[in-house]
Amino acid sequence: MIDRLEQLRIIPRMLMITMLIMTYQVVGWFMDLPDPSVAQSGLVSVCMGALTGCFGIWMGKESKTTVTASKVTHEQTYKGTPDSR
């Protein structure tokens, strides 16, 4: 039962839908304001940034960056796809 629920990924999908609805409502509220303040535009900016972060996490991208004195090595892997090397 738990494995089946984990395969459906219900919680991440519900969280993503919630973030989309919240961001849509905040942007609609902001566009209806007659004279928005800096604090109000900051709220919209934070909500858009949170949506971007949630979308990136939801897509499941993993990235590894190793920094040494002589070089920077960047390696990307994606869940669910075979390594192409």
Summary of the structure (lengths in Angstrom):
residues: 85
radius of gyration: 18.8
end to end distance: 36.1
largest distance: 55.0
contacts: 156
relative contact order: 0.10
helix: 61%
strand: 16%
